[in-house]
Amino acid sequence: MKIYFVVLLVILALSLTTTVWLLGALTSRHRAKTATTFKYPVPEEAEAESQPAVLEEDAAVYNVPEKKTDDLRSRFEALMTEQKPYLDYNITIEAIAGILGTNKSSLSKMINDYYDDNFRQVLNSYRVKEAVELFEKDNTMTMDQLRKASGFNSISTFTSSFSRFAGATPGEFCKKLTNKQ
């Protein structure tokens, strides 16, 4: 009797694991199908954007020509301003690189060099600017509405990013802005 119970538990565990795995696979496939297919125009010069220069501790370091870096930066900034992909809290550097027609390494290097920050922090700086603009337009928004509308998924990231880029917590900043009006 006990062995049947153990076998039954094993079968149930395996079927539950398989079901969870299948749901995950279906969800991933659905996200891939519904992903934005917008591609930002890429200059017609179809030469490679960067070449691996040196291997340092098993990581390729890329030398990207300055002209291409400036072009990539201007396309990145135009994309951020016009399309606002940072409003999607699931956006990845790979997705942005794909939209811009470049690779993750070149985009990451440009961001690190130009902004002196990492990809996530640059996205969060755009999100904070968006939150400020939204609150200036409608100061009746709650902090949760403001957080979601500006692309933040996490309350803690919203608060810490606001403190870093605006110099105050969201509540303090909005209170000061409301008092000025």
TAQUI-V317035 format. One line per field, one symbol per residue. ss: DSSP state (2 for helix, 1 for strand, 0 for the rest). psi: psi as a letter, one per 30 degrees, with the letter a starting at -180 (. if undefined). A space follows every 10 residues. Layout:
ss->???
psi->???
This chain:
ss->0222222222 2222222222 2222222222 2222000000 0000000000 1111110011 1110022222 2222222222 2200222000 0022222222 0002222222 2222200022 2222222222 2222222000 0022222220 0000222222 2222220002 2222222222 0
psi->eeeeeeeeee eeeeeeeeee eeeeeeeeee eeeglkgkkk kklfjglkfl kkekkjhgkk kkjkkeeeee eeeeeeeeee eefhfffjfg kleeeeeeef haleeeeeee eeeefhllee eeeeeeeeee eeeeeeejgf kleeeeeefg gkfkeeeeee eeeeffglle eeeeeeeeff .
